[in-house]
Amino acid sequence: MSKLLTHDEADYCLDILEETYPDAKCELEHRNPFELLIATILSAQCTDVRVNKVTNEMFKEYNMPEDFANMDIHKLENLVRECGLYRNKAKNIKAASNVIIEEFNGEVPKTIDELMTLPGVGKKTANVVASTCFGVPAIAVDTHVFRVSNRIGFVSEKTVEKTEVALQNKIDRDRWTKAHHLFIFHGRYCCSARSPQCEKCSINHICNYYSGE
Ligand code: SF4
C-alpha cells in the first residue's frame, strides 16, 4: 500500500485546494432542497451541465412534490430523458415525491437517514442534500472524490463506502463538506480520469500518484 498523507498533510493539502478553488461549491443549480434533491437524482451518470439544462426548463413549470407525484409517468420520462437512465429516474422522482408528501408533510427531510428512506436516494444523494441544504457535515463520494482522494493519498481504498469512512477519519468534521466540493472541483478541472494535468497541479509535491508511490 502506498504511503498515506498524515492528518496534518491532509489539512495542508486542503488549504492549498481551498486557495486553488475559492469558489468550490455544489454546481447543481437549485433554489430549495426539493429542487436539489431532484437535480441530484438526475445527476447519476450525467454531467451537472446537462442536468442544469434540463432542470432550468423543467423547474419553470414543475418544482413542487405535488407536481411530480401527480404527473403522468410518460410525461415525466420525456421531461428528464436527456439526463439518461430516464425511466428509472422518472420512477424514482415520482415515488420520492409521493413519500415526501405522505411521510414528511411535503418537506424534504433534513437528516441523512431520513433522506435515505426516499426511493432512489442512496448515501451519496442524501449526503449532498443534507450537507448543501441543511448544514450536515458530509463527504459524498462520487467518481471524482473517489479518484482524487485515492490518487493523492488521503486514503487507499477500493470501494466508495470504504473511501467515505476513511476520509471521515482523515479529515476534521468541520471540513468534510468543503473537502467534498474541493475534490470534485479538482477532479473536474485538473485531476481528470484519463489525463490528469499533473505538471500544473498545485498539490503535485504531496501527491502519491505523481511521485509514483
Ligand atoms: S499531481 Fe496529478 S494525480 Fe496528483 S492530484 Fe495533481 S493532477 Fe491529480
Boltz pocket constraint, residues with backbone or C-beta under 6 A from the ligand:
constraints:
  - pocket:
      binder: B
      contacts: [[A, 148], [A, 151], [A, 152], [A, 190], [A, 191], [A, 192], [A, 196], [A, 197], [A, 198], [A, 199], [A, 201], [A, 202], [A, 203], [A, 204], [A, 207], [A, 208], [A, 209], [A, 210]]
      max_distance: 6.0
